[in-house]
Amino acid sequence: MLSAPFPITKLSYRRKFLRDITGQTGYQQRKAQLFNALGPKEWPLTRRAAHVWEKLGPQCVANAVLFAALAAAGLWWAYPLLWLVPLLTWQMVITRIRNIAEHAVVPDSDDPLRNTRTTHANVLERLFIAPYYVNYHLEHHLLFYVPCYNLPRVHRILHASRYASRMEVQPGYAAVLRLATAKPDHEDRPGRLVSVARRVRAGAEVNGDQSAGGF
């Protein structure tokens, strides 16, 4: 997952950010997704085709319909510019940041109040990083059936309870990133495998998870 292992160095996070924002992470993730959909090489072609359709068929159809609709409206350029490019770049950046905020460097992996985190978000953070109240992740874990718009209310109830002091809460995403990048730079160890092809050569399994996807 994106949050392990942490803390890391600032240099390490900088490399991850550059891979994310330049589309390298998104490319590796999509490639791993395709490899997973193709299934094992020993499967017959018909079974592999059926598996591809099961895993990726609906998404491909939805994207084809979206592109066709935009092209019919004379806006074909909106598909790559407003969908593909953000998906492969900014989406990777915020997915990593959110995953770090939710699960990295938590105080106690066995305590449901401290094995995940709620991060307070200002207006800009809610707009660009944490829409739909996803920053209330601790509350979501405790009461996963609560609609997203009620998570702030759950947070207020818990904050007013005797459990408030045990809750893992941070004042913002910048504060979480400082915790997650607290490892000294002189301990930086670059060069971990990020390419699916290189992982295969190293004997790593390529499947649909984020690790094999180049994170």
BAFIGU-136922 format. One line per field, with one value per residue: residue number from 1; residue in one letter; x, y, z of N, C-alpha, C in turn. Coordinates in steps of 0.1 Angstrom, whole numbers, plus 5000, padded with zeros to 4 digits. Example, Ala and Ser with C-alpha at 12.3 -4.5 7.8 and 13.67 -1.06 7.14 Angstrom:
2
pos <- [1_2]
code <- [a_s]
n.u <- [5132_5128]
n.v <- [4943_4978]
n.w <- [5078_5071]
ca.u <- [5123_5137]
ca.v <- [4955_4989]
ca.w <- [5078_5071]
c.u <- [5132_5129]
c.v <- [4967_5000]
c.w <- [5078_5079]
This chain:
215
pos <- [1_2_3_4_5_6_7_8_9_10_11_12_13_14_15_16_17_18_19_20_21_22_23_24_25_26_27_28_29_30_31_32_33_34_35_36_37_38_39_40_41_42_43_44_45_46_47_48_49_50_51_52_53_54_55_56_57_58_59_60_61_62_63_64_65_66_67_68_69_70_71_72_73_74_75_76_77_78_79_80_81_82_83_84_85_86_87_88_89_90_91_92_93_94_95_96_97_98_99_100_101_102_103_104_105_106_107_108_109_110_111_112_113_114_115_116_117_118_119_120_121_122_123_124_125_126_127_128_129_130_131_132_133_134_135_136_137_138_139_140_141_142_143_144_145_146_147_148_149_150_151_152_153_154_155_156_157_158_159_160_161_162_163_164_165_166_167_168_169_170_171_172_173_174_175_176_177_178_179_180_181_182_183_184_185_186_187_188_189_190_191_192_193_194_195_196_197_198_199_200_201_202_203_204_205_206_207_208_209_210_211_212_213_214_215]
code <- [m_l_s_a_p_f_p_i_t_k_l_s_y_r_r_k_f_l_r_d_i_t_g_q_t_g_y_q_q_r_k_a_q_l_f_n_a_l_g_p_k_e_w_p_l_t_r_r_a_a_h_v_w_e_k_l_g_p_q_c_v_a_n_a_v_l_f_a_a_l_a_a_a_g_l_w_w_a_y_p_l_l_w_l_v_p_l_l_t_w_q_m_v_i_t_r_i_r_n_i_a_e_h_a_v_v_p_d_s_d_d_p_l_r_n_t_r_t_t_h_a_n_v_l_e_r_l_f_i_a_p_y_y_v_n_y_h_l_e_h_h_l_l_f_y_v_p_c_y_n_l_p_r_v_h_r_i_l_h_a_s_r_y_a_s_r_m_e_v_q_p_g_y_a_a_v_l_r_l_a_t_a_k_p_d_h_e_d_r_p_g_r_l_v_s_v_a_r_r_v_r_a_g_a_e_v_n_g_d_q_s_a_g_g_f]
n.u <- [5008_5003_5011_5032_5066_5067_5081_5096_5123_5126_5137_5130_5102_5101_5110_5089_5068_5075_5074_5047_5034_5044_5033_5044_5039_5011_5011_5025_5007_4984_4995_5001_4975_4965_4981_4972_4946_4949_4956_4971_4997_4994_4968_4941_4934_4907_4898_4914_4906_4880_4885_4898_4877_4859_4874_4881_4863_4837_4847_4862_4842_4827_4845_4848_4823_4822_4843_4832_4809_4819_4835_4815_4803_4822_4843_4865_4890_4887_4886_4913_4926_4911_4905_4921_4948_4947_4939_4962_4982_4977_4957_4972_4990_4973_4961_4982_4989_4965_4964_4987_4980_4958_4968_4995_5024_5009_4999_4992_4987_4968_4948_4916_4911_4934_4947_4943_4937_4922_4922_4922_4909_4914_4896_4908_4921_4900_4888_4908_4921_4906_4877_4841_4843_4863_4885_4878_4887_4892_4867_4852_4862_4855_4826_4815_4792_4781_4769_4789_4784_4777_4799_4814_4797_4798_4825_4824_4808_4824_4847_4837_4835_4846_4866_4881_4908_4923_4920_4935_4944_4952_4962_4963_4971_4997_5009_5007_5023_5048_5052_5053_5076_5098_5121_5157_5175_5200_5198_5186_5176_5177_5164_5147_5127_5105_5093_5071_5081_5107_5102_5091_5114_5128_5115_5092_5057_5033_5004_4971_4975_4985_5012_5025_5018_5036_5040]
n.v <- [4988_5024_5037_5024_5015_5036_5061_5080_5095_5130_5133_5108_5110_5132_5120_5102_5119_5132_5111_5105_5129_5133_5112_5087_5069_5065_5053_5029_5017_5014_4996_4974_4968_4960_4937_4921_4917_4902_4877_4845_4832_4806_4801_4794_4813_4821_4821_4840_4863_4865_4870_4895_4910_4908_4921_4946_4953_4968_4993_5001_5004_5024_5045_5047_5055_5080_5094_5093_5108_5133_5138_5139_5163_5180_5183_5166_5169_5173_5149_5136_5158_5167_5144_5119_5129_5142_5119_5102_5118_5141_5127_5105_5118_5129_5106_5092_5110_5111_5084_5082_5100_5087_5062_5060_5060_5057_5057_5032_5002_4983_4995_5007_5034_5046_5034_5043_5075_5108_5137_5171_5194_5223_5248_5248_5223_5206_5210_5203_5180_5164_5158_5152_5147_5128_5131_5125_5099_5081_5081_5070_5044_5034_5035_5025_5025_5049_5078_5099_5126_5128_5123_5145_5151_5128_5129_5152_5143_5122_5136_5151_5132_5107_5095_5112_5120_5098_5096_5096_5123_5149_5182_5190_5183_5190_5187_5160_5150_5160_5143_5119_5121_5122_5108_5110_5126_5116_5089_5081_5058_5053_5038_5015_4990_5000_4996_4975_4955_4953_4943_4918_4906_4905_4886_4893_4891_4901_4917_4929_4948_4978_4979_4963_4979_4999_5017]
n.w <- [5000_4997_5020_5033_5035_5063_5087_5060_5041_5033_5008_4996_4995_4977_4954_4950_4947_4923_4905_4906_4898_4872_4858_4858_4879_4875_4850_4855_4873_4857_4838_4854_4861_4836_4831_4852_4844_4821_4830_4838_4817_4808_4805_4782_4751_4749_4775_4787_4773_4782_4808_4807_4798_4819_4840_4829_4809_4814_4822_4800_4781_4792_4791_4763_4756_4768_4755_4729_4732_4739_4716_4696_4704_4696_4713_4717_4727_4754_4767_4769_4781_4804_4816_4812_4816_4842_4857_4855_4867_4887_4903_4912_4928_4949_4958_4970_4990_5005_5013_5028_5049_5060_5069_5075_5097_5122_5157_5170_5159_5168_5181_5176_5176_5171_5150_5125_5109_5114_5096_5099_5075_5056_5036_5010_5010_5013_4988_4969_4977_4997_4991_4998_5025_5031_5047_5073_5083_5104_5117_5097_5096_5121_5120_5094_5079_5080_5063_5041_5045_5071_5086_5098_5119_5135_5142_5158_5179_5190_5197_5218_5237_5261_5247_5233_5238_5230_5203_5171_5156_5133_5125_5098_5063_5057_5082_5086_5065_5074_5096_5082_5067_5084_5087_5087_5061_5055_5058_5036_5011_4980_4949_4950_4935_4910_4886_4868_4850_4859_4884_4878_4867_4890_4904_4917_4923_4899_4902_4909_4929_4946_4951_4932_4912_4910_4930]
ca.u <- [5000_5010_5016_5042_5069_5069_5084_5106_5130_5120_5142_5122_5089_5102_5110_5076_5059_5079_5069_5033_5030_5048_5025_5051_5031_4998_5014_5029_4995_4976_5002_4999_4961_4963_4987_4964_4934_4953_4956_4983_5000_4990_4953_4938_4931_4893_4896_4921_4898_4869_4890_4900_4863_4854_4881_4882_4853_4828_4855_4865_4829_4823_4855_4845_4811_4825_4850_4824_4800_4827_4838_4802_4800_4833_4851_4873_4903_4885_4888_4926_4930_4904_4903_4933_4960_4945_4939_4976_4991_4972_4950_4982_4995_4964_4958_4993_4988_4954_4967_4996_4973_4949_4973_5010_5029_4999_5005_4989_4979_4958_4938_4908_4911_4947_4953_4940_4938_4914_4930_4915_4912_4908_4888_4915_4924_4888_4886_4917_4926_4897_4862_4832_4847_4872_4895_4873_4889_4890_4852_4847_4866_4846_4812_4817_4779_4776_4771_4800_4781_4775_4811_4818_4789_4804_4837_4821_4804_4836_4855_4831_4834_4858_4876_4888_4923_4929_4919_4946_4939_4962_4956_4962_4978_5011_5014_5009_5035_5060_5054_5057_5089_5107_5134_5168_5179_5213_5194_5179_5181_5170_5167_5138_5120_5092_5089_5065_5090_5118_5097_5090_5127_5133_5107_5080_5044_5026_4990_4963_4976_4992_5027_5030_5015_5047_5040]
ca.v <- [5000_5036_5042_5015_5017_5050_5073_5080_5108_5140_5130_5097_5115_5140_5111_5096_5130_5134_5099_5107_5141_5131_5101_5074_5060_5061_5044_5016_5012_5009_4984_4962_4964_4952_4924_4913_4914_4892_4864_4837_4829_4792_4801_4795_4826_4825_4824_4853_4873_4866_4876_4909_4917_4908_4930_4959_4956_4979_5006_5005_5008_5037_5055_5049_5063_5093_5100_5095_5119_5145_5140_5143_5177_5188_5185_5154_5172_5173_5136_5135_5169_5168_5131_5110_5135_5143_5105_5097_5127_5147_5117_5097_5126_5130_5093_5089_5119_5107_5072_5085_5107_5078_5050_5060_5065_5058_5053_5019_4994_4974_5003_5013_5049_5051_5027_5052_5089_5118_5149_5183_5199_5236_5248_5244_5209_5199_5212_5197_5167_5156_5160_5143_5144_5116_5133_5119_5085_5073_5079_5060_5030_5030_5034_5025_5026_5063_5085_5108_5140_5128_5120_5156_5150_5117_5135_5161_5134_5115_5146_5155_5120_5103_5089_5122_5120_5087_5096_5101_5135_5158_5195_5193_5174_5193_5182_5145_5148_5162_5131_5108_5124_5126_5101_5119_5124_5108_5075_5078_5046_5053_5027_5004_4986_5007_4991_4962_4946_4950_4935_4905_4900_4902_4876_4898_4888_4912_4915_4941_4957_4990_4977_4959_4990_5009_5027]
ca.w <- [5000_4996_5033_5039_5050_5068_5079_5049_5041_5024_4994_4991_4991_4966_4942_4948_4941_4909_4897_4906_4890_4858_4852_4859_4888_4869_4839_4861_4878_4846_4832_4863_4860_4824_4833_4860_4836_4811_4836_4836_4803_4805_4802_4768_4747_4752_4789_4789_4767_4791_4821_4804_4797_4833_4848_4823_4799_4817_4822_4786_4775_4798_4786_4749_4755_4772_4744_4717_4734_4738_4702_4689_4708_4692_4725_4719_4735_4768_4772_4774_4789_4816_4823_4812_4822_4857_4862_4856_4874_4900_4910_4918_4939_4960_4963_4979_5002_5014_5019_5039_5060_5066_5075_5078_5110_5132_5170_5176_5149_5174_5187_5165_5177_5168_5139_5114_5113_5109_5093_5096_5062_5053_5024_4998_5011_5010_4974_4960_4983_5005_4990_5004_5039_5032_5057_5085_5080_5117_5119_5087_5100_5132_5116_5079_5072_5081_5050_5042_5050_5086_5093_5107_5131_5142_5147_5170_5190_5195_5203_5231_5245_5269_5238_5225_5240_5224_5189_5163_5148_5129_5122_5084_5056_5059_5095_5084_5057_5082_5103_5073_5061_5095_5086_5083_5047_5054_5058_5024_5003_4967_4940_4951_4922_4907_4873_4868_4843_4868_4895_4873_4866_4904_4910_4924_4916_4894_4904_4908_4940_4943_4952_4919_4903_4908_4941]
c.u <- [5009_5016_5027_5054_5072_5074_5095_5113_5123_5125_5134_5109_5090_5103_5096_5067_5062_5074_5054_5028_5033_5041_5032_5043_5018_5000_5017_5016_4986_4982_5000_4984_4958_4969_4978_4951_4937_4953_4969_4985_4995_4975_4951_4933_4917_4891_4903_4913_4886_4873_4892_4886_4857_4860_4880_4871_4844_4835_4858_4853_4826_4832_4852_4833_4814_4833_4841_4814_4807_4831_4826_4799_4812_4843_4860_4885_4900_4887_4903_4930_4924_4901_4915_4945_4958_4945_4953_4985_4985_4965_4960_4988_4986_4961_4969_4992_4977_4957_4977_4989_4964_4956_4988_5013_5018_5004_5003_4981_4968_4947_4929_4907_4924_4954_4950_4939_4927_4923_4921_4919_4906_4901_4895_4918_4912_4885_4895_4922_4915_4883_4854_4836_4856_4883_4891_4875_4888_4875_4847_4850_4857_4832_4811_4803_4774_4779_4782_4796_4778_4787_4816_4810_4794_4817_4834_4816_4815_4845_4850_4830_4846_4869_4884_4903_4930_4929_4931_4941_4950_4956_4956_4971_4993_5017_5016_5021_5048_5063_5059_5071_5100_5120_5145_5172_5192_5210_5186_5185_5173_5172_5158_5131_5107_5086_5083_5075_5102_5114_5096_5104_5133_5125_5095_5067_5038_5011_4983_4965_4985_5008_5032_5027_5025_5047_5052]
c.v <- [5012_5041_5034_5015_5032_5050_5071_5093_5117_5137_5118_5102_5124_5131_5105_5107_5132_5123_5101_5118_5140_5119_5088_5064_5055_5051_5030_5009_5006_4996_4972_4958_4956_4938_4915_4908_4903_4878_4857_4833_4815_4791_4801_4809_4831_4828_4837_4864_4876_4873_4891_4916_4918_4919_4944_4963_4968_4993_5010_5010_5022_5048_5058_5057_5078_5100_5102_5106_5132_5148_5145_5158_5186_5191_5173_5157_5172_5160_5134_5146_5170_5155_5122_5116_5137_5129_5100_5105_5131_5136_5108_5105_5126_5117_5089_5098_5115_5094_5073_5090_5097_5067_5050_5065_5067_5052_5039_5011_4985_4982_5010_5028_5054_5043_5033_5066_5098_5131_5161_5189_5213_5236_5244_5229_5201_5199_5203_5183_5158_5160_5150_5138_5132_5118_5127_5103_5076_5070_5069_5046_5025_5027_5035_5027_5041_5071_5096_5121_5140_5125_5132_5155_5139_5122_5143_5153_5127_5125_5151_5143_5117_5097_5099_5122_5109_5087_5102_5111_5144_5171_5198_5183_5177_5187_5167_5143_5151_5150_5120_5109_5127_5118_5110_5116_5116_5093_5072_5067_5046_5040_5015_5002_4993_5003_4977_4952_4943_4941_4920_4898_4897_4892_4880_4895_4901_4909_4928_4951_4968_4989_4973_4970_5001_5019_5024]
c.w <- [5000_5009_5039_5030_5052_5082_5069_5050_5031_5009_4988_4987_4979_4953_4939_4942_4926_4900_4896_4896_4875_4851_4853_4867_4881_4857_4844_4867_4868_4839_4841_4862_4847_4825_4841_4853_4826_4816_4833_4821_4799_4802_4787_4764_4750_4766_4793_4784_4777_4804_4819_4804_4811_4841_4842_4813_4802_4817_4808_4779_4779_4792_4771_4747_4758_4761_4732_4719_4733_4723_4694_4692_4703_4703_4728_4728_4750_4775_4777_4783_4803_4823_4824_4819_4837_4863_4864_4864_4887_4909_4918_4930_4951_4966_4973_4992_5011_5020_5030_5051_5067_5074_5079_5091_5120_5145_5174_5166_5154_5180_5176_5165_5173_5156_5125_5118_5107_5107_5091_5083_5061_5040_5012_4998_5008_4995_4965_4965_4989_5003_4997_5018_5041_5043_5071_5084_5093_5119_5109_5090_5111_5128_5101_5072_5073_5068_5052_5048_5065_5094_5102_5120_5140_5149_5160_5182_5197_5202_5216_5241_5253_5260_5231_5226_5233_5209_5182_5153_5145_5124_5107_5077_5056_5071_5093_5076_5064_5090_5094_5067_5072_5095_5081_5068_5045_5054_5046_5016_4990_4959_4942_4937_4921_4894_4874_4862_4852_4880_4891_4872_4880_4911_4918_4916_4911_4894_4904_4920_4937_4944_4939_4909_4902_4920_4950]
